């Protein structure tokens, strides 16, 4: 017998019975389309309470995103951080049409940290209920059409953001 539970973000979910599950959903956050992925491993204890916790935690996603954005802003000011290297890499040899399309500016001299931060969007959130230390994994991007590389931040099951932001492709 399979047990199902309704989720406000993922619809009806079959509770885990010894199989890996990956359930994708679309969500809107601050007017932007966002992909959500719920990743449940076969050995995770995932029940109705765990599903409700996921939905509950997602209510605080805007605050989590704001916190990560503040961290990225701080790291843009520091030498050798992933956000600063990401900015440098993606903006060094940028074409003029991308300047306008991605950042909304006409000249490289206008490409400030604030302009970069505004262009950086949260595109994907992976949710791992079986991994309390990496419960949320947030992928920030300048856009799939521009780059497949992302800045990644993680938060634990209580919404505490890990102090390391990493650059991944």
N, C-alpha and C positions, 0 to 999 in steps of 0.2 A: 504494500500500500504506500503510495506516495503522498506526501503532505505538501500543500502549497500555501503560500502566504502572499498577500497583496502588499506591494511596495508602491509608495507614491512616486518614486523616481524610476523604477524598473518594471512596473506592471506586476503580473502574477509570476512568482518565482517558485520553482520546485525546490524544496529544501534538499540539502545535500544528503545523498544516500550512497556514499562511497565512490563518487565520480567527481572529476574536475568540472567546474562550471565557469564559464565566462559569459556574462550577460552585459550587452552593450545597450546604452540608452543615450538619447540626446537631451540636453538640458539648456536652458537659456540663463545666462548670467550677465547682468548689466547690458542687456541688448545684444550679446554675442552668443553664437551657437557654440556649444561645448559638448565634447564627447565624454561620457562616463562609462567606465568599465568596471564591473563588479567581478572580482576574481576569487573564486572559492576552490580551494584544493580538496581533493578527495578525503584527506585526513583532518580537515578543519572541522571543528564543532560549529556548525552553522544551523541555527534554529530560528524560530520566529522572533525571539528576543534580539538575536544578532541582526536580523533584517531590519527590525525597528530601530536599532541603534544606528545602522547605516543611514536610514532616512533622517533620523534625528541629527546626526553629525553633519549631514549635507545641508541642513538649515543654516549652519554656521560657515558654510563655504565662502560667502562674501567677505567675512572678517578674516578668514584664513588667507584668502587671496590678497587682501589689503596688507596683512602682516608680511607676506612674502614679498610683495612689491616694495615695501619699506626696506626690507633686508637687501633686495637687489639694488635699490637706490643708494644705500649706504656702501655696498660693495663696489658700485661703479666709481666711487671716490677713492678706492684703495687699489694700489698696484698689485698685479698678479692674481686677482680674484677671477673666478670663472665668468661672472657677468661682465667685467671689464674686458677680458680677453674675447668673449663672445661679441661684444660691441665692436671692438677693434677689428676682429676678423671679418665681420659681416659689413663693415663700413669702409674698410680700406680701399677696396677696388670696386666699390659700388657704381653701377651705371646710373646716369642721370634719370632715366625713366623709372628706375627702382626708387630713387630718392623721393620722387613725387608720389609714386604709387604706395610705397610702404610707409614712408615717414611724413608725407605731406609737405615737404620742403623742396626748394628748387636748387639749393646750393649746399655743398658739404659743410660749409661754415655754420649753417643753421642746425646741423645735426648735433644737438646738445644731449646731455644725459636725460633731460626731461622729455625731449622729443622721442628719444629711443624708448624710454619707459612707457610712453603713451602708445607707441606702436607695438610693444611687446604684449601679446595676448595669451591668456590661458586657453589652450586648445584641447587639453585632454586631462582627465583625472582618473587615475587607476585607484581602485579601492580594494584593499586586501584585508578583510576582516580577520583572517587567521594570523596576521602579522602585526601585533600590537605596536611595534616600534616603527613600522612603515605602513601604517593604516591607509594614509592618503599619499599618493605620489602625483604631484602636479607638474605638468609639462607646459612651459611657456615658449611661444614661438613668434617669429616675425611673419609667419605665414607659410603654409605648405608649398605654395607656388614659388616662394623665394628661397626657402631652405628647409631641409629635413632635420636640421639640428635644433635641439631644444635646451633650454635651461630647466633643470629639474630640482624641485624642492620636495621634501618629504615631511609629513607630520604624523605624530603618533595617534593612538586611538582617542586621546583627550584633546587633540587639536593643537598640541605643542609642536611647533615647527623645529625641525632639525637645523642646527646652525650652519650646515654646509649646503650650499647651492652648487650643483655640478652641471657641467656641460656635456651633453650626450648627443650622439648621432643615431 
